Amino acid sequence: MFPAKLQPLVFAFIMSGFMAFLMSGILTLLNLGWFSGFLSAWLQAYVVAHACAFPLVLVFAPLSRKLTTKLVKTN
C-alpha cells in the first residue's frame, strides 16, 4: 500500500499504463497487422509508450483539471 499523499502519482502511473497498453496494441495491430511476433512487438511498443505516457500524464493532468473546471458547469 502507498501513503495517501502519493495517490496522484499512483493514479497517473496506473492510468498511463492502461492507456499505453491499449493504444500500443491498437496501433501495433493497425500498422503491422496480426503476425506471429505480434505479442512481442506489442509489448515492446507498450514499454516505450508507458515510459512516455507516465511523465506526460504528470505534466498535463493539472492543465486537464483546469480546462475541465472551465468547461463543466457547476451549480
C-alpha angles and dihedrals in degrees: 000000000000128000116260093248089067093055095106091050094047091046091051092049094050096042093047089047093054093045095045091048094051097039095046090051094049094046094044089053093047094046101039105018123218113317137152094272096043098116092050092049090047093052092048090051090047093055091053093042094051092047087057099037099053098060090039091055089050091052098042101037094083091049090048091052092050093048091047091051090053094046100044118074114225124193 
